[in-house]
Amino acid sequence: MALSERSRSALYRGFSAVVDDEEAVAEMLSFFPARDVEEAVTKEFMRAELAETELRLGGELRAEMRDLGLDLRAEMRRMIWVNIGSLIAFAGVIIAAVRI
């Protein structure tokens, strides 16, 4: 909760009359921001903002990949078939080497 300058000044004077340590009073008042901009962010708000950002970035990334012509599923299928072909060729070389 933000405090107006008037309220902050009144609290400072009041606490200074009760507590002899000005540094302690200033430290205690530092937990109350002087402006709304300095208000602490709640965990719920931060989680909501992060989730929204992740969704937006994920959508942008997919759109950018689509624009570049990258289809991850097609690339994965191609890589799987290349690996299977390589394994079959390697097995053939091993079988031929064993027969020699």
PyMOL commands that set and color helices and strands:
alter all, ss='L'
color gray80, all
select helices_A, chain A and resi 5-18+22-29+36-38+43-67+72-99
alter helices_A, ss='H'
color red, helices_A
deselect
rebuild
show_as cartoon
